[in-house]
Amino acid sequence: MKPWVRIATALIAALALIGIAIPAHAGQPSGITTITVYHQPVVTTSVTGTGLGTVRTFFAPTAVNGVAADGQYLTGTLTTIAQGFPGNQEVRASNLIFVFGNIQDQLVVGGASLYPAAGATLAVGAKVIRPVIGGSGKYAGATGEAISTNLGDAGWTHVFKIRLP
């Protein structure tokens, strides 16, 4: 078993225990499905441009609800669309594509978030909420949000709270 799979499985198992103590539906309307995705720290695969219009691309294998499997991954782009925000931050638009084992089973996340201008990704410990803008396959018609948290060297979690038709 790959080391990242062991780490992912242990982290997701710990998160699942928290989920048992605090039900996923607590405080949520009925019909909400919660999916937790984990991956190792993001490694940018390409950076094109500088300043406004900079595009960063990335790819990361994922574990979904504690299970790592072939065909599960996150890929996407972040594009710098505004600069000069307090704390030397900039706004990046995201196009994040989560694939859940079969290429047709996807959730797509968009939106904009503040990033450290000098950083490739969100600051360690930062959490951002982005809209789920659609899905395909078993997630066709999905709406909701994804809460992404940078755990530093421990990787990332993305907690989806979606409604399916």
C-alpha positions in Angstrom: 0.0 0.0 0.0 1.3 3.4 -0.9 2.3 5.7 2.0 -0.2 8.4 1.0 -3.0 5.8 0.9 -2.2 4.8 4.5 -2.1 8.4 5.6 -5.4 9.2 3.8 -7.1 6.2 5.2 -6.0 7.1 8.8 -7.1 10.7 8.4 -10.5 9.8 6.9 -11.1 7.2 9.6 -10.4 9.9 12.2 -12.8 12.3 10.4 -15.4 9.5 10.2 -15.3 9.1 13.9 -16.0 12.8 14.3 -18.9 12.4 11.8 -20.3 9.6 14.1 -20.2 12.0 17.1 -21.7 14.8 15.1 -24.2 13.5 12.5 -23.7 14.8 8.9 -27.3 15.9 8.8 -27.2 17.9 12.1 -28.4 21.4 11.3 -28.8 20.6 7.6 -32.0 20.3 5.6 -33.0 16.7 4.8 -31.8 15.4 1.5 -28.2 16.6 1.9 -25.5 14.0 1.1 -22.0 14.5 2.7 -18.9 13.2 0.9 -15.4 13.7 2.3 -12.5 13.7 -0.1 -8.8 13.7 1.1 -5.6 14.1 -0.8 -1.9 14.8 -0.1 -0.5 18.3 -0.3 -1.1 19.8 -3.8 1.8 19.9 -6.2 1.3 22.4 -9.0 2.0 20.7 -12.3 2.2 23.8 -14.4 2.2 27.6 -14.0 1.6 29.8 -17.0 2.0 33.6 -16.9 2.7 36.0 -14.1 0.5 38.5 -12.3 -3.1 38.8 -13.4 -4.0 35.9 -15.6 -1.5 33.4 -14.0 -2.9 29.9 -14.4 -1.9 27.1 -12.1 -2.8 23.5 -12.9 -2.7 20.5 -10.6 -3.6 16.8 -10.2 -3.9 14.7 -7.0 -5.1 11.1 -6.4 -7.8 11.1 -3.7 -9.4 9.0 -1.0 -13.2 9.3 -0.9 -15.0 8.6 2.5 -11.8 6.9 3.7 -11.2 4.7 0.6 -8.5 5.3 -1.9 -9.0 3.6 -5.3 -7.9 3.8 -8.9 -9.8 6.5 -10.9 -10.4 8.8 -7.9 -8.6 12.1 -8.3 -8.8 15.9 -8.3 -7.6 18.0 -11.2 -8.1 21.6 -11.9 -6.9 25.1 -12.4 -6.6 28.3 -10.4 -6.5 31.6 -12.3 -5.4 34.9 -10.7 -8.2 37.4 -11.4 -7.5 40.3 -9.0 -4.6 41.5 -6.9 -3.8 44.0 -4.2 -6.0 42.8 -1.4 -5.2 43.4 2.3 -2.5 41.1 3.7 -0.8 40.7 0.3 -3.6 38.5 -1.0 -5.1 38.0 -4.4 -8.3 36.5 -5.8 -8.1 33.3 -7.8 -11.0 31.7 -9.7 -11.1 27.9 -9.4 -12.2 25.1 -11.7 -11.9 22.0 -9.6 -12.9 18.6 -11.0 -13.4 15.7 -8.6 -13.6 12.3 -10.3 -15.0 9.5 -8.3 -13.7 6.2 -9.7 -15.4 6.4 -13.1 -14.7 9.3 -15.5 -18.4 10.0 -15.8 -18.9 10.4 -12.1 -17.7 13.9 -11.4 -18.4 16.9 -9.2 -17.3 20.3 -10.5 -16.5 23.1 -8.0 -16.0 26.8 -9.0 -15.9 30.1 -7.3 -13.3 32.6 -6.2 -11.2 32.6 -3.0 -8.4 34.8 -1.5 -4.9 33.3 -1.7 -1.5 34.5 -0.4 0.0 36.3 -3.5 3.3 34.5 -3.1 1.8 31.1 -2.4 0.9 28.3 -4.8 -2.2 27.4 -2.7 -4.3 28.5 0.3 -2.4 29.2 3.5 -2.0 26.3 5.9 -5.0 26.1 8.2 -7.2 28.1 5.8 -10.7 26.9 5.0 -12.7 28.1 2.0 -16.3 27.4 0.9 -17.0 27.1 -2.8 -20.1 26.3 -4.8 -20.6 22.9 -6.4 -21.6 24.0 -9.9 -22.7 20.7 -11.2 -22.1 17.0 -11.5 -22.3 14.1 -14.0 -23.0 10.4 -13.8 -24.3 9.4 -10.4 -23.8 13.1 -9.4 -25.9 14.5 -12.3 -27.7 17.6 -11.2 -25.9 18.0 -7.9 -26.0 21.4 -6.2 -24.4 22.5 -2.9 -21.0 23.4 -1.6 -17.5 22.1 -0.9 -15.6 23.1 2.2 -11.9 22.8 1.5 -9.3 22.9 4.3 -5.5 23.0 3.8 -4.0 20.7 6.5 -0.4 21.6 5.6 1.9 18.5 5.4 -1.1 16.3 6.3 -2.8 17.2 3.0 -6.3 18.5 2.3 -9.9 17.7 3.0 -12.9 18.7 0.9 -16.3 18.1 2.5 -19.1 18.1 0.0 -22.6 18.9 1.2 -24.7 18.3 -1.9 -28.3 17.7 -2.9 -29.1 15.3 -5.7 -32.3 15.6 -7.7 
